[in-house]
Amino acid sequence: MTLVDRAIRRARRAAGHDTPDIGSEMARRDARWDTFCRATEYINFEAVPGDIVEFGVFTGISLALLARAHRCDPKEMTRRVAGFDSFRGLPGSEEPHARWQAGDCASNHAWHPLLTVGDAVTPDVTRRLFEECGLDAPLLHVGPFADTLPAAFPAVHRQVALAHFDCDLYESTRDALWALAPVLQDGAMLLFDDWFHYRGHPQKGEARALSEFLAAHPQWGAVQYQPYSTFCNSFILYLR
Ligand SMILES: C[S@@+](CC[C@H](N)C(=O)[O-])C[C@H]1O[C@@H](n2cnc3c(N)ncnc32)[C@H](O)[C@@H]1O
């Protein structure tokens, strides 16, 4: 149990709730929770301004955990939590993967507090999940990234402090990084959920997208922060 969980449990007990909440159960089951706590503590302590955005929302668990981690100790940093997803499953890719197929993730395939396996994935599932967790409603940009990214950056999100890339594919991660370019802040935290997929190949998937982004934007450098869970890695961006 992290310090964040202890603080949330104390607050719930003080408010008269004895049972663990849905958020605690999600956190307990998700190997990324500790890193989400550290990443939000880092952006809040370092006062990196801007929103928390996620590319690849699916059933909303990681977006809700990021919001929960931030809310526990925001250190007076005001941030919106936003997610981008078509909610139609993965598009195709030029890079074949051992397991992923176009259309994967259109329905639920794992434990979820509100869904059973096979249920349809919709934006309302994420909205309901936030409500059940007692979190402020997230801003959801619904549609293929090609449609939603140009409208969102910089018009809706003028600054971004933390980006969570969980859209699996090279093309989707590349498009998200390029759209973020004008709003990324010095010290921004980049979390990559699928970094070591494609058998860890540095020129495939999310690793390829970041390496091409850095080559095309020489004003940015990236320092590795922490690898986490099985396939994930994280970086802090700095202005050279
Ligand atoms: C692995 S799931 C995300 C899981 C979620 N972050 C979690 O941990 O619960 C990947 C999601 O990325 C979305 N996605 C990938 N590429 C996309 C694109 N180009 N446009 C819109 N959505 C995309 C898919 O629809 C899918 O829901």
Ligand as a Chemical Component Dictionary entry (heavy atoms), coordinates in Angstrom:
data_LIG
# 
_chem_comp.id                   LIG 
_chem_comp.type                 NON-POLYMER 
_chem_comp.pdbx_formal_charge   0 
_chem_comp.three_letter_code    LIG 
# 
loop_
_chem_comp_atom.comp_id 
_chem_comp_atom.atom_id 
_chem_comp_atom.alt_atom_id 
_chem_comp_atom.type_symbol 
_chem_comp_atom.charge 
_chem_comp_atom.model_Cartn_x 
_chem_comp_atom.model_Cartn_y 
_chem_comp_atom.model_Cartn_z 
_chem_comp_atom.pdbx_ordinal 
LIG C1  C1  C 0  -4.415 -0.844 -24.655 1  
LIG S1  S1  S 1  -5.798 0.205  -24.867 2  
LIG C2  C2  C 0  -5.608 1.435  -23.595 3  
LIG C3  C3  C 0  -5.685 0.863  -22.180 4  
LIG C4  C4  C 0  -5.923 1.874  -21.072 5  
LIG N1  N1  N 0  -4.968 2.955  -21.082 6  
LIG C5  C5  C 0  -5.843 1.172  -19.715 7  
LIG O1  O1  O 0  -4.733 0.947  -19.209 8  
LIG O2  O2  O -1 -6.882 0.809  -19.168 9  
LIG C6  C6  C 0  -5.368 1.071  -26.341 10 
LIG C7  C7  C 0  -6.433 2.065  -26.807 11 
LIG O3  O3  O 0  -5.846 2.935  -27.771 12 
LIG C8  C8  C 0  -6.857 3.357  -28.672 13 
LIG N2  N2  N 0  -6.188 3.862  -29.897 14 
LIG C9  C9  C 0  -5.020 3.421  -30.432 15 
LIG N3  N3  N 0  -4.717 4.137  -31.533 16 
LIG C10 C10 C 0  -5.714 5.043  -31.701 17 
LIG C11 C11 C 0  -5.960 6.082  -32.652 18 
LIG N4  N4  N 0  -5.118 6.293  -33.688 19 
LIG N5  N5  N 0  -7.074 6.836  -32.508 20 
LIG C12 C12 C 0  -7.927 6.629  -31.478 21 
LIG N6  N6  N 0  -7.758 5.653  -30.530 22 
LIG C13 C13 C 0  -6.655 4.875  -30.646 23 
LIG C14 C14 C 0  -7.708 2.098  -28.869 24 
LIG O4  O4  O 0  -9.028 2.428  -29.267 25 
LIG C15 C15 C 0  -7.651 1.442  -27.476 26 
LIG O5  O5  O 0  -8.803 1.703  -26.711 27 
# 
loop_
_chem_comp_bond.comp_id 
_chem_comp_bond.atom_id_1 
_chem_comp_bond.atom_id_2 
_chem_comp_bond.value_order 
_chem_comp_bond.pdbx_ordinal 
LIG C1  S1  SING 1  
LIG S1  C2  SING 2  
LIG S1  C6  SING 3  
LIG C2  C3  SING 4  
LIG C3  C4  SING 5  
LIG C4  N1  SING 6  
LIG C4  C5  SING 7  
LIG C5  O1  DOUB 8  
LIG C5  O2  SING 9  
LIG C6  C7  SING 10 
LIG C7  O3  SING 11 
LIG C7  C15 SING 12 
LIG O3  C8  SING 13 
LIG C8  N2  SING 14 
LIG C8  C14 SING 15 
LIG N2  C9  SING 16 
LIG N2  C13 SING 17 
LIG C9  N3  DOUB 18 
LIG N3  C10 SING 19 
LIG C10 C11 SING 20 
LIG C10 C13 DOUB 21 
LIG C11 N4  SING 22 
LIG C11 N5  DOUB 23 
LIG N5  C12 SING 24 
LIG C12 N6  DOUB 25 
LIG N6  C13 SING 26 
LIG C14 O4  SING 27 
LIG C14 C15 SING 28 
LIG C15 O5  SING 29 
# 
